Amino acid sequence: MLRALTSALRLPGSWRSLRTRGCASHGATGDPEIQVRALTGRDQGITEILMNRPSARNALGNVLVSQLLEALAQLREDQQVRVLLFRSGVKGVFCAGADLKEREQMSEAEVGIFVQRLRGLMNEIAAFPAPTIAAMDGFALGGGLELALACDLRVAAASSAVMGLIETTRGLLPGAGGTQRLPRCLGVALAKELIFTGRRLSGAQAQALGLVNHAVSQNEEGNAAYHRALELAQEILPQAPIAVRLGKVAIDRGMEVDIASGMAIEGICYAQNIPTQDRLEGMAAFREKRPPRFVGK
């Protein structure tokens, strides 16, 4: 049920740009639109994906989607990634949604293919084995909010973050998971209200509804949500990584079935954790009254 985790790519502590060949965008072909960084020191185990397409407010075009998919494919096989954090390198915006200017140049068939890829991206984020956090310091509209919804946890700036599934105001409907993940997050009636009206919410309003886990006051640098998300990642970091990943599987799979089946899924996940070194370490640390040292084995 949980994908085998094998050690693969290790990213350096500095930002690393990803290039994707054969993709068209408003910028030069293959220009890096994301950067990936594995943090070091006490933050080792936290990896960040920085979206950095300032000319289009991080709009999800072909290049950005391809590079995100490439990064996720590499990172999902890396056991050293204990938390994955999505953030923006463009001040005032998390992700403005799908690139509608690019989409205007597509045929109907091409639009269908692109939306399918976009939906696949969100599914890959949702299925990422380690916990994922979206740090929303600015606008997260349409596909940008769908990206955040695909993450396990969301942190927003109370005033500067603006989010909403606004597709109906553009003659569209959410097509990258919004109609499915928003009602699972907020309930059917409230999700329908927000989608039918295309309403925009501040970070504070989103927290009041339960759409985000935390809303924080913005700072002068415009990255308060990122810093709160980093604190949240640091809180997850010391916990047993295999147990955390299996807990994510149990919750995600269990929410899709009846409670009896969900209990069976929990039992399967629990059984997979029993033979781990980390479980024995946790018991030993409790007995010896010391902090545990989990190694992910």
C-alpha positions as CSV (number, residue, x, y, z in Angstrom):
1,M,0.0,0.0,0.0
2,L,2.9,2.4,0.8
3,R,5.3,2.7,-2.1
4,A,8.7,1.2,-1.5
5,L,11.1,4.0,-0.5
6,T,14.5,3.8,-2.1
7,S,17.4,6.2,-1.7
8,A,17.9,8.1,-5.0
9,L,18.6,11.7,-5.8
10,R,20.1,13.9,-3.1
11,L,19.9,17.6,-3.7
12,P,22.5,20.0,-2.5
13,G,21.8,22.6,0.2
14,S,21.8,25.4,-2.4
15,W,19.0,26.1,-4.8
16,R,18.9,23.8,-7.7
17,S,17.1,24.7,-11.0
18,L,15.3,22.1,-13.0
19,R,15.2,22.3,-16.8
20,T,12.6,20.6,-18.9
21,R,13.2,20.1,-22.6
22,G,10.6,20.4,-25.4
23,C,8.2,22.7,-23.5
24,A,6.9,25.9,-24.8
25,S,6.3,28.9,-22.6
26,H,6.2,32.7,-22.8
27,G,9.8,32.7,-21.6
28,A,12.7,30.9,-23.3
29,T,12.2,27.2,-23.9
30,G,13.5,25.3,-20.9
31,D,14.1,28.3,-18.6
32,P,13.9,27.1,-15.0
33,E,10.7,28.2,-13.4
34,I,11.2,26.3,-10.2
35,Q,14.1,25.7,-7.8
36,V,14.5,22.8,-5.4
37,R,16.5,23.0,-2.2
38,A,17.2,20.5,0.5
39,L,17.8,22.3,3.8
40,T,20.8,21.5,6.0
41,G,21.7,21.7,9.6
42,R,18.8,21.4,12.0
43,D,16.4,21.6,9.1
44,Q,17.9,18.6,7.3
45,G,15.1,16.5,6.0
46,I,13.0,19.5,4.8
47,T,13.0,20.1,1.1
48,E,11.5,23.2,-0.6
49,I,10.1,23.7,-4.0
50,L,10.2,27.4,-4.9
51,M,8.0,28.5,-7.8
52,N,9.6,31.4,-9.6
53,R,7.9,32.6,-12.7
54,P,7.5,36.4,-12.0
55,S,6.5,37.4,-15.5
56,A,3.3,35.3,-15.2
57,R,2.7,35.4,-11.4
58,N,3.6,31.7,-11.2
59,A,0.8,30.8,-13.5
60,L,0.7,27.1,-14.3
61,G,1.9,26.8,-17.9
62,N,3.4,23.9,-19.7
63,V,7.0,24.5,-18.5
64,L,6.1,25.1,-14.9
65,V,3.9,22.0,-14.8
66,S,6.5,19.8,-16.5
67,Q,9.2,21.0,-14.1
68,L,7.0,20.4,-11.0
69,L,6.3,16.9,-12.3
70,E,10.0,16.2,-12.8
71,A,10.9,17.5,-9.4
72,L,8.2,15.4,-7.7
73,A,9.3,12.2,-9.6
74,Q,12.8,12.7,-8.3
75,L,12.0,13.6,-4.8
76,R,9.4,10.9,-4.1
77,E,12.1,8.3,-4.3
78,D,14.3,10.1,-1.8
79,Q,13.9,8.7,1.7
80,Q,15.8,11.7,3.2
81,V,12.9,14.0,2.3
82,R,10.8,14.1,5.5
83,V,8.7,17.2,4.7
84,L,8.2,18.9,1.3
85,L,7.3,22.6,1.3
86,F,5.9,24.6,-1.6
87,R,6.6,28.3,-1.6
88,S,6.8,31.2,-4.0
89,G,9.8,33.3,-5.1
90,V,7.4,36.0,-6.4
91,K,6.4,38.5,-3.7
92,G,2.6,38.9,-3.3
93,V,1.6,35.7,-5.1
94,F,1.7,32.0,-4.4
95,C,0.3,30.8,-7.7
96,A,-2.1,32.8,-9.9
97,G,-3.7,29.6,-11.3
98,A,-3.6,28.2,-14.9
99,D,-1.9,30.3,-17.5
100,L,-4.9,31.4,-19.5
101,K,-2.8,33.4,-22.0
102,E,-1.0,30.3,-22.9
103,R,-4.3,28.4,-23.0
104,E,-5.8,30.9,-25.5
105,Q,-3.3,29.6,-28.0
106,M,-4.3,26.0,-27.6
107,S,-6.8,24.0,-29.6
108,E,-9.7,22.4,-27.8
109,A,-7.9,19.1,-27.9
110,E,-4.7,20.6,-26.5
111,V,-6.7,22.2,-23.7
112,G,-8.1,18.8,-22.7
113,I,-4.6,17.3,-22.7
114,F,-3.1,20.1,-20.6
115,V,-5.9,20.0,-18.0
116,Q,-5.4,16.3,-17.7
117,R,-1.7,16.9,-17.1
118,L,-2.6,19.6,-14.5
119,R,-4.9,17.2,-12.8
120,G,-2.1,14.6,-12.8
121,L,0.2,17.1,-11.2
122,M,-2.2,17.7,-8.3
123,N,-2.6,14.0,-7.9
124,E,1.2,13.5,-7.7
125,I,1.4,16.2,-5.0
126,A,-1.5,14.6,-3.1
127,A,0.2,11.2,-3.4
128,F,3.6,12.4,-2.3
129,P,4.8,9.9,0.4
130,A,6.0,12.6,2.9
131,P,3.9,15.4,4.4
132,T,3.5,18.4,2.1
133,I,2.9,22.0,3.2
134,A,1.8,25.0,1.1
135,A,3.0,28.4,2.2
136,M,0.7,31.0,0.8
137,D,2.0,34.5,1.3
138,G,0.0,36.0,-1.6
139,F,-2.6,35.2,-4.2
140,A,-3.6,31.5,-4.7
141,L,-6.4,31.5,-7.2
142,G,-7.9,28.7,-9.3
143,G,-5.2,26.2,-10.0
144,G,-3.1,27.8,-7.4
145,L,-5.6,27.0,-4.7
146,E,-6.0,23.5,-6.2
147,L,-2.2,23.0,-5.8
148,A,-2.5,24.1,-2.1
149,L,-5.5,21.8,-1.6
150,A,-3.4,18.9,-2.9
151,C,-1.0,19.5,0.0
152,D,-1.5,18.0,3.4
153,L,-1.2,21.2,5.3
154,R,-1.7,24.9,4.3
155,V,-0.4,28.1,6.0
156,A,-1.5,31.5,4.8
157,A,-0.7,35.2,5.5
158,A,-3.9,36.5,7.2
159,S,-4.2,39.6,5.1
160,S,-2.0,39.4,2.0
161,A,-3.0,35.8,1.0
162,V,-6.1,35.8,-1.2
163,M,-7.5,32.5,-2.3
164,G,-10.5,31.1,-4.2
165,L,-11.7,28.7,-6.9
166,I,-12.7,31.5,-9.2
167,E,-13.1,29.5,-12.4
168,T,-16.8,30.2,-12.7
169,T,-16.0,33.9,-13.0
170,R,-14.0,33.0,-16.2
171,G,-16.6,30.7,-17.8
172,L,-14.9,27.6,-16.4
173,L,-15.1,25.2,-13.6
174,P,-12.3,23.8,-11.4
175,G,-10.6,21.1,-13.4
176,A,-7.6,20.1,-11.4
177,G,-9.2,18.5,-8.3
178,G,-11.0,21.5,-6.9
179,T,-14.5,20.1,-7.1
180,Q,-13.3,17.0,-5.2
181,R,-10.8,18.2,-2.7
182,L,-12.6,21.4,-1.5
183,P,-15.7,19.5,-0.4
184,R,-13.5,16.9,1.3
185,C,-11.9,19.8,3.2
186,L,-14.8,22.0,4.0
187,G,-18.0,19.9,3.4
188,V,-20.3,19.8,0.4
189,A,-22.5,22.8,1.1
190,L,-19.7,25.3,1.8
191,A,-17.6,24.0,-1.1
192,K,-20.6,24.5,-3.5
193,E,-21.1,28.0,-2.2
194,L,-17.5,29.0,-2.8
195,I,-17.3,27.4,-6.2
196,F,-20.7,28.6,-7.4
197,T,-19.9,32.2,-6.4
198,G,-16.2,32.2,-7.2
199,R,-15.7,33.9,-3.9
200,R,-12.2,35.1,-2.8
201,L,-11.1,34.6,0.8
202,S,-8.4,36.2,2.9
203,G,-6.1,34.0,4.8
204,A,-7.9,34.9,8.0
205,Q,-11.3,34.0,6.5
206,A,-9.8,30.8,5.1
207,Q,-8.6,29.8,8.5
208,A,-12.0,30.5,10.1
209,L,-13.6,28.1,7.6
210,G,-10.9,25.4,8.1
211,L,-9.4,25.8,4.6
212,V,-5.9,26.6,6.0
213,N,-4.3,25.2,9.2
214,H,-2.7,28.5,10.2
215,A,-3.1,32.2,9.3
216,V,-0.3,34.6,10.4
217,S,0.2,38.3,10.3
218,Q,2.4,39.4,7.3
219,N,5.9,40.7,7.9
220,E,7.8,43.4,6.0
221,E,9.6,40.8,3.9
222,G,6.2,39.4,2.8
223,N,7.1,35.8,3.8
224,A,5.4,35.3,7.1
225,A,3.5,32.2,5.9
226,Y,6.7,30.6,4.7
227,H,8.3,31.1,8.1
228,R,5.3,29.6,9.9
229,A,5.2,26.7,7.4
230,L,8.9,26.1,8.1
231,E,8.2,26.0,11.9
232,L,5.4,23.5,11.2
233,A,7.9,21.4,9.1
234,Q,10.4,21.6,12.0
235,E,7.8,20.2,14.3
236,I,7.2,17.2,12.0
237,L,10.9,16.6,11.4
238,P,11.8,14.9,14.6
239,Q,9.0,12.3,14.4
240,A,9.5,8.8,13.1
241,P,9.4,9.2,9.3
242,I,8.0,5.8,8.4
243,A,5.3,6.1,11.0
244,V,4.4,9.6,9.6
245,R,4.3,8.4,6.1
246,L,2.2,5.3,7.0
247,G,-0.1,7.6,9.0
248,K,-0.6,9.7,5.9
249,V,-1.5,6.6,3.9
250,A,-4.0,5.4,6.5
251,I,-5.7,8.8,6.7
252,D,-5.8,9.4,2.9
253,R,-6.9,5.9,2.0
254,G,-9.3,5.6,4.9
255,M,-11.1,8.8,4.1
256,E,-12.2,7.3,0.8
257,V,-14.0,4.3,2.2
258,D,-16.4,3.3,5.0
259,I,-15.0,3.2,8.5
260,A,-14.8,-0.6,8.7
261,S,-12.6,-0.6,5.6
262,G,-10.7,2.4,7.0
263,M,-9.9,0.5,10.2
264,A,-8.6,-2.4,8.0
265,I,-6.3,0.0,6.2
266,E,-5.1,1.4,9.5
267,G,-4.3,-2.2,10.6
268,I,-2.3,-2.9,7.5
269,C,-0.3,0.3,7.9
270,Y,0.3,-0.4,11.6
271,A,1.5,-3.9,10.8
272,Q,4.0,-2.5,8.3
273,N,5.4,-0.2,11.1
274,I,5.9,-3.0,13.6
275,P,9.2,-4.4,12.2
276,T,10.9,-1.0,11.9
277,Q,14.0,0.0,13.9
278,D,12.3,3.3,14.7
279,R,9.5,1.6,16.6
280,L,12.0,-0.2,18.8
281,E,13.9,3.0,19.2
282,G,10.7,4.8,20.3
283,M,10.1,2.2,22.9
284,A,13.7,2.2,24.1
285,A,13.7,6.0,24.4
286,F,10.5,6.0,26.4
287,R,11.9,3.4,28.7
288,E,15.2,5.2,29.1
289,K,13.5,8.6,29.5
290,R,15.4,10.2,26.6
291,P,14.5,11.8,23.3
292,P,14.2,9.2,20.5
293,R,16.7,9.2,17.5
294,F,14.7,8.1,14.5
295,V,16.6,7.1,11.4
296,G,13.8,6.2,9.0
297,K,14.4,2.4,9.1
